[in-house]
């Protein structure tokens, strides 16, 4: 069963609404942002965003270097890693 933090879910929903309505992002772009945030949440075991620290960001970057694609089992591409980091920086 997937875990979640209600406070995080509210923050994410507000951010997705901002991306769509204010920033004018497309649905596919918002889906990519959503995947990036979910990757971070899975890495942090769904901890509250308010407890996020610099060390977790560094650890997540290292985690991306060894992470595997779900479908193929191959390492993540550099493009995927960069896009994930960029999405999270904006978030």
C-alpha positions as CSV (number, residue, x, y, z in Angstrom):
1,X,0.0,0.0,0.0
2,X,1.3,3.4,-0.9
3,X,1.9,5.8,1.9
4,X,1.3,9.6,1.7
5,X,1.4,12.7,3.9
6,X,-1.8,14.7,3.7
7,X,0.1,18.0,4.1
8,X,2.4,17.0,1.2
9,X,-0.6,16.1,-1.0
10,X,-2.1,19.6,-0.4
11,X,1.2,21.3,-1.3
12,X,1.6,19.2,-4.4
13,X,-2.0,19.9,-5.5
14,X,-1.5,23.6,-5.1
15,X,1.8,23.5,-7.0
16,X,0.2,21.5,-9.9
17,X,-2.7,24.0,-10.1
18,X,-0.1,26.9,-10.1
19,X,1.8,25.2,-13.0
20,X,-1.4,24.8,-15.0
21,X,-3.1,28.1,-14.4
22,X,-0.4,30.6,-13.7
23,X,2.7,29.2,-15.4
24,X,0.7,27.8,-18.4
25,X,2.4,24.4,-18.4
26,X,0.9,21.6,-20.4
27,X,-0.6,18.4,-18.9
28,X,2.4,16.3,-20.1
29,X,4.9,18.7,-18.4
30,X,2.9,18.6,-15.2
31,X,2.9,14.8,-15.4
32,X,6.7,14.9,-15.6
33,X,6.9,17.2,-12.6
34,X,4.6,14.8,-10.7
35,X,6.9,11.8,-11.5
36,X,9.9,13.8,-10.2
37,X,8.2,14.7,-7.0
38,X,7.0,11.1,-6.5
39,X,10.6,9.8,-7.0
40,X,11.7,12.2,-4.3
41,X,8.9,11.2,-1.9
42,X,9.7,7.5,-2.4
43,X,13.3,8.1,-1.7
44,X,12.4,10.0,1.5
45,X,9.8,7.4,2.5
46,X,7.0,10.0,2.2
47,X,8.3,12.3,5.0
48,X,6.8,15.7,5.4
49,X,8.3,18.3,3.0
50,X,8.8,20.6,6.0
51,X,11.5,18.3,7.3
52,X,13.5,18.3,4.0
53,X,17.2,19.0,4.5
54,X,20.3,19.7,2.2
55,X,21.7,16.2,3.1
56,X,18.5,14.6,1.7
57,X,18.9,16.5,-1.6
58,X,22.6,15.3,-1.9
59,X,21.5,11.7,-1.1
60,X,18.7,11.9,-3.7
61,X,21.2,13.0,-6.4
62,X,23.4,10.0,-5.6
63,X,20.4,7.8,-5.6
64,X,19.4,8.9,-9.1
65,X,22.9,7.8,-10.3
66,X,22.2,4.2,-9.4
67,X,18.4,4.2,-9.9
68,X,16.9,1.9,-12.6
69,X,14.1,2.4,-15.0
70,X,10.9,0.6,-14.0
71,X,10.2,-0.9,-17.4
72,X,13.6,-1.9,-18.6
73,X,15.7,-2.2,-15.5
74,X,18.4,-0.1,-17.2
75,X,20.0,2.9,-15.4
76,X,18.2,6.2,-15.7
77,X,19.3,8.4,-18.6
78,X,21.2,11.6,-18.0
79,X,18.3,13.5,-19.5
80,X,15.9,11.9,-17.0
81,X,18.2,12.7,-14.1
82,X,18.6,16.3,-15.2
83,X,14.9,16.8,-15.8
84,X,14.1,15.4,-12.3
85,X,16.6,17.7,-10.6
86,X,15.3,20.7,-12.6
87,X,11.7,19.9,-11.7
88,X,12.6,19.6,-8.0
89,X,14.6,22.8,-8.0
90,X,11.6,24.7,-9.3
91,X,9.3,23.0,-6.8
